Amino acid sequence: MPVLVASDLDRTLIYSAAALGLTTPDAEAPRLLCVEVYESKPLSYMTETAAALLAELGDTAVFVPTTTRTREQYRRIRLPGPPAPYAICANGGHLLVDGVPDLDWHARVTARLADECAPLDEIRDHLMRAADPVWVRKQRVAEDLFAYLVVERELLPEDWVKELAVRAENRGWTVSLQGRKIYVVPKPLTKSAAVHEVARRTGAGPTLAAGDSLLDADLLMAADRGWRPGHGELADSGWAAPTVSALPERGVLAGERILREFLTAARGA
């Protein structure tokens, strides 16, 4: 049975310039590979060593990029190694098979959301009323599945996210603060559900996973083994689980360490 490796991307395997977290002298910094361009400008990176490890992983296991990004945002990324046969976008709302959305999967997801949580329009209307233009830079709806704000973190009131989380909880939604983005996502919309579907289709045995945010917690808990970096929402909150290793590395070097752990575990499975 093949090993399935499901990994979050942003701030787990790939990093913006602001999130690199490099602390060595410039002359000792690792060489970086740009893996995403947006509006003709480089946007996301991984170390060249990490790129080589990911290419090797693609030949060793079933690698499944697992992201909250929309399909359009995901398609900007050019990861090293063989093309991933499966990819999970919109936090599990879309399952791509050889790059093509699986419409049956999406229909199953949307039906469950309609049954189990408050409608997106209600959540979006609350965000529009409650968010202050002083610190909100953008308000977005992703794939007609969830909403998020882009904010100025230094101006964001300390208790605003906590109050939003309480309200969301009562309506069947969850809140995640990642960098400058505040996500409000339906609870049934999970990465783990989509990963289970990929495991079923591929006949995979052990599942390995990595992620840094609250939206990755269900993915990590569902895997046989998981890793989280030393930065991010999970690390900041002290989140832990018996099968999840908390790594000390932060920034882009954490991505490199995670890929080493994936390879070692996949080969030993």
C-alpha positions in Angstrom: 0.0 0.0 0.0 1.4 3.4 -0.9 2.1 6.0 1.7 0.0 9.1 1.4 1.6 12.5 2.3 -0.9 15.4 2.7 0.7 18.7 3.5 -0.5 22.3 3.9 1.5 24.7 1.6 1.6 28.3 2.8 3.9 28.7 5.9 4.4 24.9 5.9 6.2 24.0 2.7 6.3 27.4 0.9 6.9 30.9 2.2 6.4 34.5 1.2 9.4 36.8 1.6 7.9 38.2 4.8 7.5 34.7 6.3 10.9 33.2 5.4 12.2 33.8 9.0 15.9 33.8 8.1 18.1 34.5 11.0 21.6 33.7 9.7 23.9 36.3 8.2 23.0 37.1 4.6 26.2 35.4 3.3 25.1 32.2 5.0 21.4 32.2 4.0 20.2 29.1 2.1 19.6 29.4 -1.7 16.0 29.9 -2.5 13.8 28.7 -5.3 10.8 30.8 -6.3 7.7 28.5 -6.7 5.0 31.1 -7.2 4.7 34.3 -9.3 1.8 36.7 -8.9 1.2 39.7 -11.1 4.6 39.1 -12.7 6.4 39.3 -9.3 7.9 36.5 -7.2 5.7 35.6 -4.3 6.5 32.2 -2.6 9.7 30.3 -2.0 11.3 27.2 -0.6 14.9 26.4 -0.2 16.7 24.6 -3.0 17.3 21.7 -0.6 13.6 21.5 0.2 12.8 21.5 -3.5 15.1 18.5 -4.1 13.5 16.7 -1.1 10.0 17.4 -2.4 10.9 16.0 -5.9 12.3 12.9 -4.2 9.1 12.6 -2.1 7.0 12.7 -5.2 8.7 9.5 -6.4 8.4 7.8 -3.0 4.8 8.5 -1.8 1.5 9.8 -3.0 2.0 13.5 -2.4 -1.2 15.6 -2.0 -1.0 19.4 -1.7 -3.7 20.3 0.8 -4.5 24.0 1.0 -7.1 26.6 1.9 -6.2 28.4 -1.3 -8.7 28.6 -4.0 -8.2 26.6 -7.2 -7.0 29.7 -9.0 -4.5 30.6 -6.3 -3.2 27.0 -6.1 -2.6 26.9 -9.9 -0.1 29.7 -9.6 2.2 27.4 -7.6 4.9 25.4 -9.5 6.1 22.7 -7.1 9.2 20.7 -7.9 8.9 17.0 -8.7 6.2 15.0 -10.6 2.8 16.6 -10.9 0.6 15.7 -7.9 -2.2 13.3 -9.1 -4.5 14.7 -6.4 -4.7 18.2 -4.8 -7.1 19.5 -2.2 -8.1 23.2 -2.4 -10.5 25.5 -0.6 -9.9 23.6 2.7 -11.4 20.4 1.2 -14.1 22.0 -0.8 -12.5 21.0 -4.1 -10.7 17.8 -5.0 -8.5 18.1 -8.1 -7.8 14.8 -10.0 -4.9 15.3 -12.4 -5.7 19.0 -12.2 -9.4 18.7 -13.0 -12.1 19.4 -10.3 -14.1 16.4 -9.2 -17.7 17.8 -9.5 -19.2 14.9 -7.5 -17.0 15.6 -4.6 -17.8 19.3 -4.6 -21.5 18.5 -4.7 -21.3 16.2 -1.7 -19.4 18.9 0.2 -21.9 21.7 -0.6 -24.8 19.5 0.4 -23.3 18.8 3.8 -22.6 22.5 4.4 -26.2 23.4 3.6 -27.4 20.8 6.1 -25.0 21.5 9.0 -24.2 25.2 9.3 -25.4 28.7 8.8 -25.4 30.0 5.3 -22.4 31.9 3.9 -24.4 35.0 3.2 -25.2 35.4 6.9 -21.5 35.1 7.8 -20.4 37.5 5.1 -23.0 40.1 6.1 -21.8 40.0 9.7 -18.2 40.5 8.6 -19.2 43.5 6.5 -21.0 45.1 9.5 -18.5 44.2 12.2 -15.2 44.7 10.5 -13.7 48.2 10.8 -12.4 49.8 7.6 -9.6 51.3 9.7 -7.9 47.9 9.8 -9.6 45.9 7.0 -7.8 46.0 3.7 -9.9 43.4 1.8 -13.0 41.3 2.2 -13.2 38.2 0.1 -15.4 35.1 -0.5 -13.5 32.0 -1.6 -15.1 29.6 -4.0 -18.6 30.4 -2.6 -17.6 28.3 0.4 -16.0 30.5 3.1 -15.0 34.1 3.7 -11.8 35.9 4.8 -10.5 39.3 5.7 -7.1 40.8 4.9 -6.2 43.0 7.8 -3.5 45.3 9.3 -2.5 43.1 12.3 -1.0 46.0 14.3 -4.4 47.8 14.1 -6.6 44.8 14.8 -8.3 45.0 18.2 -7.0 42.3 20.5 -10.4 40.8 21.4 -12.1 41.1 18.0 -11.1 37.7 16.6 -12.1 36.0 19.9 -15.5 37.6 19.8 -15.9 36.6 16.1 -14.9 33.0 17.0 -17.6 32.7 19.6 -20.3 33.9 17.2 -19.0 31.7 14.5 -18.9 28.6 16.8 -22.6 29.1 17.5 -23.4 29.1 13.8 -21.4 26.0 12.9 -18.3 27.9 11.6 -14.7 28.3 12.8 -12.2 31.1 12.8 -8.5 31.0 12.0 -6.0 33.9 12.1 -3.1 33.3 9.8 -0.7 36.2 9.3 -2.7 39.0 7.9 -5.8 36.9 7.0 -8.8 36.1 9.2 -10.6 33.0 7.8 -14.2 32.1 8.7 -14.8 28.6 7.5 -17.7 26.1 7.9 -16.9 23.4 10.4 -17.8 20.5 8.1 -15.4 22.0 5.4 -12.2 20.1 6.4 -9.0 19.0 4.8 -9.2 15.6 6.6 -12.4 14.6 4.8 -10.9 15.2 1.4 -7.7 13.3 2.4 -9.8 10.3 3.5 -11.4 10.3 0.1 -8.0 10.4 -1.6 -6.8 7.5 0.6 -9.8 5.5 -0.3 -9.3 6.0 -4.0 -5.5 5.3 -3.9 -5.7 2.4 -1.5 -3.1 4.2 0.6 -1.9 2.7 3.9 -0.1 5.1 6.3 -1.0 8.8 6.0 1.5 11.5 6.9 0.6 15.2 7.3 1.9 18.6 8.2 0.4 22.1 8.8 0.8 25.2 10.9 -2.7 26.6 11.4 -5.9 25.8 13.3 -7.4 24.8 9.9 -4.8 22.0 9.8 -5.6 20.6 13.2 -8.2 18.1 11.8 -5.7 17.0 9.1 -2.9 16.4 11.6 -5.3 14.5 14.0 -6.5 12.3 11.2 -3.0 11.3 10.0 -1.0 8.4 11.4 1.9 10.8 11.9 2.0 14.6 11.7 4.4 17.5 12.1 3.9 21.2 12.8 6.5 23.9 12.5 7.7 26.1 15.4 5.7 29.0 14.0 2.1 29.6 13.2 -1.3 29.4 14.9 -0.8 25.9 16.3 2.6 26.6 17.8 1.5 30.0 19.2 -1.4 28.3 21.0 0.7 25.4 22.3 -1.5 22.9 20.4 -0.3 19.3 20.7 -1.5 15.8 19.9 0.1 12.4 20.7 0.9 11.6 17.0 2.0 15.1 16.1 5.6 16.2 16.4 6.2 19.9 17.3 9.4 20.9 15.4 11.6 23.7 16.7 12.4 25.1 13.3 10.7 28.3 12.2 10.2 29.8 8.7 11.4 28.4 5.5 13.9 26.0 7.3 10.9 24.4 8.9 9.6 23.5 5.5 12.9 21.8 4.8 12.8 19.8 8.1 9.2 18.7 7.4 10.2 17.3 4.0 13.0 15.4 5.6 10.6 13.9 8.2 8.2 12.9 5.4 10.9 11.1 3.4 12.3 9.3 6.4 8.8 8.2 7.6 7.7 7.2 4.1 10.7 5.0 3.5 10.3 3.4 6.8 6.6 2.6 6.4 
